[in-house]
Amino acid sequence: MDITFIEARDLSEAWFQCVCKVMTDGYEYKIERGSYADQQRKELDFAVVQIRYPGTRPLVPDVPQGVPPPSTMDYVEEYLPYLMTAHRREGEQYTYGQYLEKQVAEVIKMYQEDGYNTNQAFMAVGDAQSIFLSDPPCLRAIDTRIRHNKLNFVVYFRSWDLWAGFPSNLAAIQLLKEYMASEVGVEDGEIVAMSKGLHLYEYSWELAKIAVRME
């Protein structure tokens, strides 16, 4: 497997760099099971994306004129309860919040009461039954670490739609991190995001070329 490492200043730069990498280096294949089955996608074997200042605004990419934005802050605000609360809308198999809501409170309490030097402040998404879902959770873990009085997140996605998922996911995760940092009483830190399935579906390839101004 090829490991791709990307270092970016903010969320927008990370998205543009990842789009470029997937389009130039991604492995193209036909999907046999999962979203958009029988269609093509380009995917990196394993991606590690280090974002130094993820709190830099805007949190969503500013794409060239004529390209539909992959996300908006209005959408991110609507998406945030899906990440942070256990409430499920009709038709939803799960929400990330049903797994994370209580863990967020526990991690905050852990740091407040026991200090920052721990490796136990880890939040898991999914359980042993998730494998039986028709569409299991893509986000599987948010690990945390406080260093130099800053809260950092280490995030893992088993599968990650770069066009529509990445911008909204990371913007909402960043807002969660800012909330948790405020509750703990520390500053906002970095995000390191990892995935063995960072991809672009075929429908977005032409848009991706325009967005990163590829010939």
trRosetta pair geometry for C-beta under 8 A, 3 or more apart (Angstrom, degrees):
i j d omega theta_ij theta_ji phi_ij phi_ji
1 45 4.1 174 -162 163 87 135
1 46 5.5 59 152 -6 127 113
1 196 7.7 -31 -158 -140 149 103
2 25 7.5 -120 113 167 150 120
2 44 7.4 -98 89 -167 100 78
2 45 4.7 121 50 27 69 134
2 46 7.2 -178 90 35 45 80
3 45 7.0 -80 -71 87 39 108
3 46 4.9 -31 -109 81 70 109
3 47 7.8 159 -163 -90 56 25
3 48 6.7 15 -179 -1 100 108
4 21 5.7 116 -172 177 148 143
4 25 6.8 141 -91 97 133 147
4 44 5.0 -62 13 -163 139 138
4 45 7.5 132 -10 48 95 78
4 46 7.0 168 22 87 73 52
4 47 4.7 -21 69 -109 106 73
4 48 7.1 176 89 27 54 65
5 47 8.0 162 -84 -159 28 54
5 48 5.0 -14 -111 68 71 104
5 50 7.5 9 -172 -1 88 104
6 14 6.6 116 125 -142 125 74
6 17 5.0 146 -159 124 129 130
6 18 6.2 -117 7 -74 175 75
6 21 6.6 -108 -73 -28 127 153
6 47 6.8 0 5 -169 111 99
6 48 7.2 172 27 89 67 53
6 49 4.7 -10 68 -113 107 75
6 50 7.1 -179 92 27 55 66
7 49 8.0 171 -83 -160 27 49
7 50 4.9 -14 -112 67 72 105
7 52 7.3 43 -176 -35 89 103
8 11 7.8 105 115 -92 134 13
8 13 4.2 172 -164 103 109 102
8 14 3.7 -165 50 -73 161 72
8 17 5.6 -154 -80 14 117 142
8 49 6.7 -3 10 -172 114 93
8 50 7.2 162 26 85 65 54
8 51 5.2 -17 72 -108 97 72
8 52 7.2 -154 94 9 45 83
9 13 5.1 57 42 32 84 154
9 51 7.6 10 104 -157 17 67
9 52 5.7 -42 -135 50 41 110
9 53 5.7 -12 173 38 69 104
9 56 6.9 8 135 8 92 158
10 13 5.3 93 53 15 70 101
10 14 7.0 -125 102 -8 35 93
10 51 6.6 54 -150 -167 17 104
10 52 7.8 -58 -61 61 47 75
10 53 5.4 -39 -83 85 79 86
10 54 6.3 134 -148 -113 57 32
10 56 3.8 -74 -109 57 134 128
11 14 5.5 -55 -147 34 32 115
11 15 6.5 33 155 -21 65 103
11 51 6.2 37 -78 -152 55 150
11 54 5.3 71 -53 -147 92 77
11 56 7.3 -170 12 61 81 87
11 59 5.4 28 48 -163 150 58
11 60 7.4 -35 111 -82 127 24
11 61 7.7 -120 121 -58 85 69
11 167 7.2 106 156 -135 113 65
11 170 5.3 168 -135 119 118 127
11 171 6.4 112 167 -76 166 71
11 174 6.7 -79 -60 -41 138 150
11 191 8.0 33 -85 43 89 140
12 15 5.9 -53 -153 31 31 110
12 16 6.6 25 154 -13 65 106
12 56 7.8 -90 15 96 101 109
12 58 6.7 71 -55 78 129 83
12 59 7.8 179 -44 178 87 17
12 60 7.2 61 -85 126 91 21
12 61 4.7 134 -135 -105 81 60
12 62 6.4 7 -142 10 141 78
13 16 5.8 -56 -147 40 34 108
13 17 6.1 33 156 -18 68 109
14 17 5.9 -59 -147 39 28 110
14 18 6.2 26 157 -19 65 110
14 49 5.3 87 -159 179 116 126
14 51 5.0 -40 -59 -90 143 111
14 54 8.0 -7 -8 -104 142 89
14 170 7.4 -119 84 158 139 174
14 193 7.8 87 175 34 146 127
15 18 5.8 -59 -147 38 28 109
15 19 6.3 30 156 -21 65 105
15 61 4.8 -101 80 -62 148 126
15 70 7.4 -168 -171 52 143 148
15 162 7.5 145 -149 -178 76 87
15 166 5.9 147 -113 118 93 125
15 167 5.6 27 -99 -79 147 91
15 170 8.0 -156 -63 41 100 143
16 19 5.8 -51 -147 33 31 113
16 20 6.5 33 154 -19 63 105
16 61 6.6 141 -50 -129 86 126
16 211 7.3 -144 -118 140 81 101
16 212 5.9 142 -162 -101 83 95
17 20 5.7 -55 -153 35 32 113
17 21 6.4 29 153 -18 66 108
17 49 7.9 148 85 -130 118 108
18 21 5.6 -55 -145 37 33 111
18 22 6.2 31 158 -18 67 106
18 47 6.9 64 -129 -169 105 153
18 49 6.4 -21 -73 -94 118 138
18 162 5.6 -155 129 -143 119 126
18 166 6.8 -149 86 -161 154 166
18 198 6.4 -93 -167 169 120 137
19 22 6.1 -56 -145 37 28 107
19 23 6.2 22 158 -15 63 112
19 162 6.2 161 -85 147 68 130
19 163 7.7 81 -106 -86 106 69
19 200 7.1 77 -133 -70 71 135
19 208 5.0 -162 -169 -153 110 102
19 211 6.1 -47 149 91 164 125
19 212 5.2 -176 105 -44 117 130
20 23 6.1 -66 -151 40 25 107
20 24 6.2 3 162 -2 65 115
20 212 4.9 175 -76 -161 84 156
20 214 7.4 157 -122 -66 75 117
21 24 6.2 -68 -140 47 25 97
21 25 5.4 -33 -177 34 68 115
21 26 7.4 102 128 -48 62 84
21 44 6.4 15 129 -76 111 133
21 47 7.5 124 108 -115 145 122
22 25 7.1 -70 -109 59 16 74
22 26 4.1 35 -169 -55 60 128
22 42 5.3 119 167 114 90 110
22 43 7.1 -11 -142 -109 102 21
22 44 5.9 -92 -97 -35 76 97
22 162 5.8 -151 -19 6 161 167
22 198 6.6 -122 -82 125 119 94
22 199 6.6 144 -145 -136 134 31
22 200 5.1 125 131 -8 141 110
22 208 7.5 -75 81 -168 111 154
23 26 6.5 18 -57 9 13 116
23 42 6.7 82 -99 106 37 161
23 200 7.0 7 -69 25 74 154
23 205 7.2 131 -116 -146 97 78
23 208 5.5 -179 -71 129 126 128
23 209 6.7 149 -145 -79 150 69
23 212 7.0 -169 23 47 149 143
23 214 6.2 -132 129 -36 150 167
24 214 8.0 -161 -62 -121 93 140
25 44 6.6 41 101 -103 103 91
26 42 3.2 80 112 166 140 97
26 43 5.4 107 -161 29 102 17
26 44 5.7 -73 -105 -56 75 61
26 199 7.0 114 -150 -127 133 65
26 200 6.9 -101 -66 28 175 98
27 42 6.9 151 66 -155 32 58
27 43 5.5 -39 57 65 85 76
27 44 7.5 129 8 -103 86 20
27 45 6.7 67 -8 -58 130 78
28 40 6.0 7 -171 -174 93 113
28 41 7.4 -174 -139 95 57 31
28 42 5.1 -26 -87 -95 74 76
29 40 7.0 166 88 -144 23 71
29 41 6.9 -23 61 60 68 70
29 43 7.3 -46 28 23 103 113
30 38 6.7 -8 -176 -151 103 33
30 39 7.3 179 -145 100 68 15
30 40 5.9 -47 -93 -91 57 65
31 34 5.7 -100 -173 62 119 98
31 35 7.4 -64 -179 80 160 49
31 36 5.7 88 39 97 157 79
31 37 5.2 -123 112 -119 105 40
31 38 6.6 -51 71 3 83 21
31 39 5.8 5 26 59 114 63
31 40 7.4 -175 -10 -102 84 15
31 41 6.0 50 -52 4 108 111
32 37 6.8 4 159 -146 14 92
32 38 8.0 69 -107 -69 34 50
33 37 6.2 5 -117 -107 22 116
34 37 6.2 142 59 -72 47 84
34 135 7.7 99 -147 -116 64 75
34 159 7.1 -157 -156 -135 145 169
35 135 6.8 60 -60 -122 93 114
35 161 7.6 -46 85 -67 153 123
35 201 7.8 -79 119 -83 106 133
36 39 4.3 -60 164 44 100 128
36 41 7.0 106 90 -52 134 115
36 201 5.3 108 8 -133 174 130
36 202 7.7 178 169 22 142 92
36 203 7.9 -131 -121 -6 143 111
39 201 6.5 33 117 -163 131 98
39 202 5.4 -130 170 18 106 124
39 203 7.8 -6 178 -29 150 88
40 201 7.7 124 89 -164 54 55
40 202 4.3 78 67 -64 90 123
41 199 4.7 37 160 172 124 129
41 200 6.4 172 -159 84 82 41
41 201 5.0 -45 -101 -105 100 48
41 202 6.4 -103 -80 -34 49 72
42 199 6.2 161 83 -153 45 77
42 200 5.1 -2 55 54 97 93
42 205 7.1 97 0 -98 125 106
43 197 6.1 -32 -157 -154 129 53
43 198 6.6 142 -154 77 71 46
43 199 3.7 -26 -95 -94 88 104
43 200 7.8 -166 -72 23 54 56
44 47 4.6 68 96 -53 142 106
44 195 7.8 89 73 90 104 93
44 198 4.9 -4 41 65 108 102
44 199 7.4 -154 15 -74 64 58
45 196 6.8 -29 159 -154 49 75
46 194 7.4 -1 -176 -170 86 93
46 195 7.4 -173 -147 96 51 41
46 196 4.8 -19 -99 -107 80 73
47 193 7.9 -1 113 109 98 84
47 194 6.8 173 90 -147 59 48
47 195 5.4 0 53 57 98 82
47 196 7.9 178 17 -88 67 27
47 198 4.4 -18 18 11 142 144
48 192 6.8 -8 -172 -175 88 96
48 193 7.7 159 -156 84 42 47
48 194 5.2 -6 -105 -103 68 88
49 191 7.9 0 105 113 91 93
49 192 7.1 160 82 -158 50 48
49 193 4.6 -14 61 61 104 94
49 194 7.4 -173 21 -75 71 41
50 190 6.7 -4 -170 177 80 131
50 191 7.9 168 -152 92 39 52
50 192 5.1 -10 -105 -108 71 84
51 54 4.5 68 123 -71 126 97
51 170 7.7 96 -6 -168 165 136
51 190 6.2 158 81 -164 60 79
51 191 4.6 1 54 61 113 92
51 192 7.5 -170 21 -80 70 36
51 193 7.1 27 -5 0 112 103
52 190 5.7 -39 -129 -110 31 106
53 56 4.8 60 124 -31 106 110
53 190 7.8 -43 -59 -101 29 69
54 59 7.8 47 168 -131 74 89
54 170 7.0 -115 -154 169 125 106
54 174 4.8 -144 138 -109 114 122
54 177 7.6 50 86 58 130 150
54 188 7.8 -121 66 158 86 114
54 190 6.7 108 -7 -152 106 40
54 191 4.5 43 -42 4 155 114
55 59 8.0 -34 -147 -91 32 99
55 174 6.2 172 -87 -177 58 118
55 178 6.4 111 -111 -80 115 116
55 188 4.8 65 -46 122 145 151
56 59 7.9 148 85 -86 51 56
58 62 6.4 106 49 -49 134 100
58 73 7.1 -107 -158 -53 104 118
59 73 6.8 101 50 -96 104 96
59 76 6.8 66 92 -97 129 175
59 170 7.7 -164 176 109 97 83
59 171 3.9 109 138 -128 121 98
59 174 5.9 -163 -138 64 126 145
59 175 7.6 -1 -116 -47 170 93
60 69 6.9 58 144 177 125 120
60 70 7.4 -162 -171 73 103 82
60 71 4.6 -132 -136 89 128 99
60 72 6.2 -161 77 -115 171 20
60 73 6.1 -143 2 -55 126 69
60 76 6.7 -148 -55 -36 120 132
60 167 5.1 69 -138 175 80 118
60 168 7.6 21 -106 -78 111 53
60 171 5.5 -12 -66 -72 80 148
61 69 7.1 176 80 -151 82 84
61 70 6.2 37 44 35 119 111
61 71 7.4 91 28 42 82 89
61 167 5.6 -88 0 -109 96 134
61 211 7.7 36 143 -168 144 125
63 67 4.2 -100 144 89 127 122
63 68 7.7 15 74 86 149 23
63 69 5.5 179 21 -104 117 61
63 70 7.0 111 -41 -7 137 85
63 211 5.0 -51 -142 -128 108 98
64 67 5.2 72 65 7 75 119
64 210 6.4 -124 60 150 128 89
64 211 6.3 -172 17 -123 97 43
64 213 7.2 104 -40 -61 149 93
66 210 7.0 -95 99 167 107 144
67 207 5.7 121 -144 -160 98 88
67 210 5.3 178 -80 105 117 119
67 211 5.1 133 -160 -81 165 82
68 207 7.1 -44 40 -137 85 138
69 72 5.8 84 103 -64 140 82
70 163 5.4 -145 -123 175 122 60
70 164 5.8 -146 -165 -97 90 40
70 166 7.7 -2 142 62 145 87
70 167 4.8 118 101 15 114 143
70 168 7.7 -129 133 -27 86 87
71 75 5.5 -128 -161 71 76 132
71 76 6.3 69 166 -54 119 94
71 164 7.4 124 -61 -156 88 49
71 167 3.9 -166 14 106 130 119
71 168 4.3 -175 -116 -62 140 82
71 171 6.6 -173 124 8 148 143
72 75 4.8 98 56 6 78 100
72 76 7.1 -139 98 -5 43 86
73 76 5.2 -48 -143 36 41 116
73 77 6.3 46 155 -23 67 100
73 171 7.3 -133 -107 173 65 147
74 77 5.9 -53 -153 32 29 111
74 78 6.8 26 150 -14 62 106
75 78 5.6 -58 -153 39 36 111
75 79 6.0 35 150 -22 69 110
75 168 6.1 -66 119 -112 113 119
76 79 5.4 -57 -143 39 32 113
76 80 6.5 54 153 -47 64 92
76 168 5.7 -163 -92 -141 77 72
76 171 4.5 -66 -121 110 143 129
76 172 5.4 -163 -161 -64 87 82
76 175 7.2 133 156 -14 116 139
77 80 5.8 -29 -152 -1 32 120
78 81 7.6 -53 177 22 38 98
79 82 5.3 -56 -169 32 57 120
79 83 6.6 48 141 -18 80 105
79 168 5.4 97 -8 177 174 114
79 172 5.2 -95 105 -73 111 143
80 83 5.7 -61 -155 37 38 109
80 84 5.9 -2 163 6 74 119
80 172 5.2 -168 -94 -138 65 103
80 175 6.1 -52 -114 88 122 143
80 176 7.7 173 -148 -58 90 86
81 84 6.1 -76 -129 54 31 90
81 85 4.7 -27 -165 29 78 119
81 87 6.3 -22 162 54 116 116
81 97 6.6 -32 161 -46 51 161
82 85 7.7 -29 -66 49 12 78
82 95 4.9 -135 -158 -151 66 111
82 96 6.2 66 141 31 75 92
82 97 6.0 -162 164 -11 25 113
82 172 7.9 -18 64 -169 92 162
83 95 7.7 -116 -60 167 20 98
83 96 5.0 -8 -124 78 51 127
83 97 5.7 83 114 -61 16 90
83 100 6.7 -22 169 57 59 152
83 172 4.9 154 -16 148 156 128
83 173 7.0 -141 -156 -75 150 59
83 176 6.1 -109 131 -57 129 133
84 97 5.1 0 73 -110 19 112
84 100 6.7 -78 -118 99 35 120
84 101 6.4 89 165 -97 48 76
84 104 6.8 2 -143 -18 80 165
84 176 6.1 -174 -81 -103 108 107
85 95 7.3 -6 85 114 59 148
85 97 4.3 12 61 172 28 151
85 101 5.6 60 -129 -93 32 126
86 95 6.8 157 -149 63 31 119
86 97 5.3 -137 -65 124 33 93
86 98 4.3 83 -137 -106 77 61
86 101 4.9 -78 -39 3 89 149
87 95 7.0 17 77 14 46 160
87 97 7.0 -6 34 93 61 140
88 92 4.6 -147 -167 76 93 120
88 94 7.1 -76 -107 -143 127 20
88 95 5.4 -158 -93 -17 77 109
88 98 6.7 6 -55 -57 106 127
89 92 5.0 86 58 -12 73 121
92 95 6.1 26 152 -57 143 84
93 133 5.4 113 158 -146 149 122
93 134 7.3 -166 -70 40 158 86
93 135 6.7 149 28 59 147 90
94 98 5.9 -113 -165 39 79 135
94 99 7.7 28 176 -25 119 103
94 130 7.7 -17 -27 -115 165 93
94 133 7.1 -53 -8 -106 122 157
94 137 6.3 -71 91 -65 140 100
95 98 5.0 113 59 -13 81 94
96 99 6.2 -67 -171 43 45 102
96 100 5.5 15 147 -4 81 125
96 125 5.6 -29 -139 -128 82 132
96 137 6.6 117 -91 -141 76 125
96 139 5.6 14 -110 66 129 131
97 100 5.5 -70 -124 52 35 98
97 101 5.1 51 178 -50 78 98
98 101 6.9 -12 -115 2 17 112
99 103 7.0 -4 145 1 65 129
99 123 7.7 122 132 170 94 92
99 124 6.7 -96 173 103 124 62
99 125 4.6 131 87 -126 154 58
99 126 6.6 -16 -86 -16 159 31
99 127 7.6 -170 -107 -36 116 91
99 137 7.6 -22 0 -74 148 166
100 103 5.3 -79 -150 50 44 109
100 104 5.6 50 158 -34 85 101
100 123 5.6 54 -126 172 83 133
100 125 6.6 -13 -54 -88 96 93
100 142 7.2 41 -119 25 121 130
101 104 6.2 -54 -155 23 23 111
101 105 7.3 14 153 -9 57 104
102 105 5.8 -56 -157 38 38 111
102 106 6.3 36 149 -20 69 109
103 106 5.4 -56 -145 39 36 112
103 107 6.2 38 156 -22 70 103
103 123 4.2 128 134 -126 139 99
103 124 7.4 -178 -95 33 163 59
104 107 6.0 -54 -147 34 28 108
104 108 6.5 28 154 -17 62 106
104 123 6.8 29 -65 -104 58 150
104 176 7.2 -99 -118 -168 132 110
104 180 6.5 -118 -161 -88 93 114
105 108 5.8 -56 -152 36 31 112
105 109 6.3 30 152 -18 65 109
106 109 5.5 -54 -147 39 33 113
106 110 6.2 41 152 -28 66 104
107 110 5.4 -48 -146 30 32 117
107 111 6.6 26 158 -13 64 103
107 121 4.6 93 -141 -158 97 94
107 123 6.3 -59 -43 -55 137 108
107 144 6.0 91 -168 26 138 151
107 180 6.9 -6 99 -150 117 132
108 111 6.2 -61 -154 39 29 105
108 112 6.2 25 153 -17 65 113
108 180 5.8 -134 -81 -145 98 83
108 183 4.7 -22 -142 115 131 131
108 184 5.8 -134 -141 -67 72 82
109 112 5.7 -59 -143 40 30 111
109 113 5.8 4 169 0 68 117
110 113 6.7 -70 -137 46 18 93
110 114 5.5 -37 -174 33 60 119
110 118 6.7 -104 158 68 117 158
110 120 6.8 -137 -163 92 150 103
110 121 5.4 -175 90 -93 143 97
111 114 7.2 -66 -103 55 14 78
111 115 7.3 -64 -155 118 48 13
111 116 6.0 36 -144 -95 92 63
111 118 7.9 -139 -89 35 64 122
111 121 6.5 38 -54 -99 96 148
111 146 6.5 104 -132 -22 126 143
111 184 4.6 -13 105 -131 138 120
111 186 7.8 -78 164 -8 141 126
112 183 7.7 -69 -59 141 122 84
112 184 6.1 -137 -63 -129 79 63
112 185 7.6 96 -105 9 84 110
114 118 6.5 42 113 -44 122 142
115 118 7.1 127 88 -24 77 102
116 146 4.0 -87 -155 78 117 131
116 186 7.6 95 -99 -71 131 147
118 121 5.8 97 95 -20 110 96
119 122 7.7 15 158 -36 60 110
119 145 8.0 0 -111 -99 62 96
121 143 7.5 103 96 -167 69 59
121 144 4.5 -64 118 66 112 110
121 145 7.5 159 66 -76 116 41
122 141 6.9 -19 -175 -163 96 107
122 142 7.8 163 -162 89 52 49
122 143 4.8 -16 -118 -114 85 78
122 144 7.1 -160 -85 20 40 76
123 141 6.9 146 84 -159 57 57
123 142 4.6 -7 64 63 110 92
123 143 7.4 -167 29 -80 66 33
123 144 7.4 50 -3 -18 98 106
124 140 7.2 -21 -158 166 68 65
124 141 5.7 -22 -113 -104 55 80
125 137 5.0 -132 140 139 111 156
125 139 5.1 38 50 110 165 84
125 140 5.2 -141 63 -139 96 25
125 141 6.4 -139 17 -62 87 34
125 142 7.5 67 -27 -6 108 85
126 130 3.8 -15 -157 -45 101 164
126 136 6.4 45 -121 -178 131 102
126 137 4.6 -142 -64 38 105 127
126 140 5.7 -34 17 -128 128 77
127 130 5.7 132 50 -24 49 98
128 131 7.3 -38 177 9 43 106
129 132 5.7 -53 -174 32 64 113
129 133 7.6 79 135 -36 75 89
130 133 5.6 -36 -165 5 51 117
130 136 4.5 87 160 -142 93 107
130 137 6.0 -51 -152 14 136 94
131 136 6.2 1 -98 -82 29 145
133 136 4.7 133 62 -80 113 62
133 137 7.9 64 56 -19 153 61
136 158 7.5 -9 101 62 113 149
137 140 6.3 137 105 -83 108 62
137 158 7.7 97 102 21 65 118
138 157 5.2 7 152 -158 88 97
138 158 6.0 -138 -154 50 47 80
138 159 5.0 -91 -130 68 95 76
138 160 6.1 130 172 -83 124 57
138 161 7.8 -61 -129 0 164 83
138 165 6.9 -43 102 -160 164 152
139 142 7.5 9 175 -46 115 91
139 155 7.1 -44 -142 -172 100 102
139 156 7.6 119 -157 86 56 51
139 157 5.5 -41 -94 -101 52 79
139 169 6.7 173 -65 -150 122 125
140 156 5.3 -48 63 99 96 99
140 157 6.8 142 8 -120 84 26
140 158 5.3 73 -29 -32 129 98
141 154 7.9 -14 119 107 104 81
141 155 7.0 170 93 -150 65 41
141 156 4.5 21 50 40 101 108
142 153 5.8 -34 -164 -156 94 108
142 154 7.5 140 -164 73 44 49
142 155 5.5 -6 -108 -104 70 78
142 173 7.0 -168 -109 -144 129 114
142 176 8.0 -38 -154 107 166 141
143 153 7.2 130 73 -164 51 54
143 154 4.1 -20 65 63 105 103
143 155 7.6 -154 27 -68 70 34
143 156 7.9 45 -5 -10 100 101
144 151 6.4 -22 -163 -166 108 92
144 152 7.0 145 -158 79 55 53
144 153 6.0 -27 -101 -104 69 58
144 154 7.4 -155 -68 20 23 79
144 180 7.6 -95 -120 132 146 151
145 151 7.8 148 81 -154 37 48
145 152 5.0 -21 67 63 85 104
145 154 7.0 40 0 -14 108 109
146 149 7.1 7 179 -125 101 18
146 150 6.7 167 -150 77 64 35
146 151 5.5 -28 -95 -94 83 59
146 152 7.3 167 -91 15 30 78
146 184 7.4 -140 -85 144 140 154
146 186 5.8 -101 -137 -119 121 176
146 189 7.7 176 -124 -17 51 147
147 150 6.3 -27 71 57 60 86
147 152 6.5 -6 25 0 98 126
147 189 7.2 97 51 -124 80 155
149 186 5.1 -163 -179 -145 62 95
149 187 5.7 60 125 14 88 100
150 181 7.6 -11 -158 -130 52 128
150 186 6.1 176 -103 156 19 111
150 187 4.6 -42 -101 80 76 94
150 188 6.6 -5 -153 100 91 19
150 189 3.3 116 148 -75 107 105
150 190 7.5 64 133 -3 130 71
151 177 6.1 -179 111 -172 115 90
151 180 6.1 -165 164 103 165 102
151 181 4.1 -147 25 -91 132 94
151 184 6.4 118 -66 46 131 145
151 186 5.2 123 -34 87 91 124
151 187 7.3 -173 10 84 74 42
151 188 6.5 -42 54 -125 90 37
151 189 5.1 -167 75 13 35 108
152 189 3.8 -72 -70 110 71 135
152 190 4.7 7 -128 54 105 78
152 191 7.2 -176 -164 -79 71 32
152 192 7.2 33 169 -1 111 94
153 173 6.5 -178 129 161 168 112
153 177 5.2 -96 -33 -93 127 129
153 189 7.7 157 -2 81 63 96
153 190 7.6 -140 39 102 62 53
153 191 4.9 -7 66 -116 101 76
153 192 7.3 -167 98 33 57 61
154 191 7.9 160 -87 -162 30 52
154 192 4.8 -9 -114 67 74 103
154 193 8.0 177 -160 -81 43 32
154 194 7.4 12 -179 0 83 110
155 170 7.9 179 59 -105 165 80
155 173 6.2 15 -90 -168 151 160
155 191 6.4 -3 2 -168 118 100
155 192 7.1 170 23 87 70 50
155 193 4.6 -17 67 -112 107 74
155 194 7.0 170 87 25 55 67
156 193 7.8 167 -81 -161 30 55
156 194 5.1 -20 -107 71 74 98
156 195 6.9 147 -162 -82 55 56
157 160 3.9 74 115 -66 147 112
157 169 7.5 33 -80 164 137 164
157 193 7.2 15 -1 -176 105 99
157 194 7.4 179 28 91 68 49
157 195 4.2 -16 69 -98 94 112
157 197 6.9 -111 120 60 91 93
157 198 7.5 91 79 -76 123 76
158 195 7.3 19 92 -143 1 82
158 196 7.0 -23 -154 49 47 93
158 197 6.1 24 141 19 47 132
159 195 7.2 101 -121 -166 11 116
159 197 3.8 -50 -112 107 57 148
159 199 7.3 -26 -165 16 81 117
160 165 5.8 -152 -168 97 62 135
160 166 6.1 72 165 -74 107 87
160 169 7.5 -93 -143 29 100 163
160 195 4.3 -60 3 -127 132 165
160 197 5.8 135 14 92 70 79
160 198 4.8 -18 70 -102 114 61
160 199 6.9 138 75 20 59 70
161 164 5.1 -14 126 54 128 84
161 165 3.7 107 62 0 89 117
161 166 6.9 -136 95 -19 53 79
161 199 6.6 -41 -109 73 44 81
161 200 7.8 89 -160 -108 62 37
161 201 6.8 -11 -135 -18 102 103
162 165 7.0 -17 -47 53 11 89
162 166 4.8 10 -142 -14 45 137
162 198 5.7 67 -66 -179 107 83
162 199 6.2 -162 -7 78 101 26
162 200 5.2 -51 51 -70 117 77
162 204 8.0 -173 77 102 87 151
163 166 7.4 86 14 23 12 104
163 200 5.7 85 -34 -129 104 84
163 201 7.0 -87 20 30 130 85
163 204 4.0 -97 -71 -145 161 166
163 207 7.1 75 -136 87 131 126
163 208 6.8 -95 -90 -71 109 103
164 167 7.8 -79 -168 35 20 97
164 168 7.2 -8 161 6 57 121
164 204 7.7 -142 -27 -74 87 145
165 168 6.4 -84 -156 48 30 99
165 169 5.3 24 164 -22 75 120
166 169 5.9 -58 -133 38 20 111
166 170 6.1 5 174 -8 60 113
166 198 7.6 54 -79 -143 126 97
167 170 6.6 -65 -144 42 21 99
167 171 6.2 20 162 -18 61 113
168 171 5.9 -58 -143 37 27 110
168 172 6.2 20 161 -13 64 111
169 172 6.2 -70 -156 41 23 104
169 173 6.1 19 155 -16 65 113
170 173 5.4 -52 -137 41 35 113
170 174 6.1 42 157 -25 65 102
170 191 6.7 130 -151 130 103 166
170 193 6.7 -57 -98 -65 115 153
171 174 5.7 -52 -151 32 28 114
171 175 6.8 28 150 -17 61 103
172 175 5.7 -51 -151 34 36 111
172 176 6.5 39 149 -20 65 102
173 176 5.4 -50 -151 35 35 116
173 177 6.4 39 149 -22 65 103
173 191 6.9 96 114 -121 120 140
174 177 5.5 -51 -148 34 34 114
174 178 6.5 36 152 -20 65 102
174 191 6.7 -75 -86 -45 85 140
175 178 5.7 -49 -147 34 34 113
175 179 6.5 37 152 -20 63 103
176 179 5.7 -56 -153 35 32 113
176 180 6.3 26 154 -15 67 108
177 180 5.8 -56 -145 40 31 108
177 181 6.1 34 156 -21 66 107
177 188 6.3 94 126 -140 103 92
177 189 7.6 -108 171 50 129 70
177 191 7.2 -127 -38 -76 164 101
178 181 5.8 -52 -143 36 29 112
178 182 6.4 31 155 -20 62 106
178 188 5.4 -10 -103 -96 73 127
179 182 5.9 -59 -154 35 28 111
179 183 6.5 24 153 -17 65 108
180 183 5.6 -55 -147 37 34 111
180 184 6.2 27 157 -14 68 108
181 184 5.9 -59 -144 41 29 106
181 186 5.2 -94 -157 77 82 78
181 187 6.3 -25 -179 133 131 14
181 188 4.9 -166 34 -81 172 61
181 189 7.4 165 -96 1 135 78
182 185 7.6 34 180 -74 28 34
186 189 8.0 -13 131 -28 115 105
195 198 4.4 115 83 -50 127 87
200 204 5.1 -118 -170 81 98 115
200 205 6.2 119 130 -81 125 65
200 208 5.7 -3 -146 -54 156 154
201 204 5.6 82 64 11 74 101
202 205 5.7 -28 -157 -14 44 117
204 207 5.0 -64 -160 50 62 115
204 208 5.5 71 141 -34 86 102
205 208 5.6 -54 -148 32 29 114
205 209 6.7 32 154 -22 63 101
206 209 5.7 -47 -152 29 35 114
206 210 6.8 31 152 -14 64 103
207 210 5.8 -58 -153 38 34 109
207 211 6.1 37 151 -26 69 108
208 211 5.5 -53 -143 34 32 114
208 212 6.4 0 167 8 66 107
208 214 7.7 8 122 17 75 128
209 212 6.8 -75 -147 51 22 86
209 213 8.0 55 161 -123 54 3
209 214 4.4 -93 -147 59 73 105
210 213 7.1 20 -171 -80 32 43
210 214 8.0 -70 -43 36 20 75
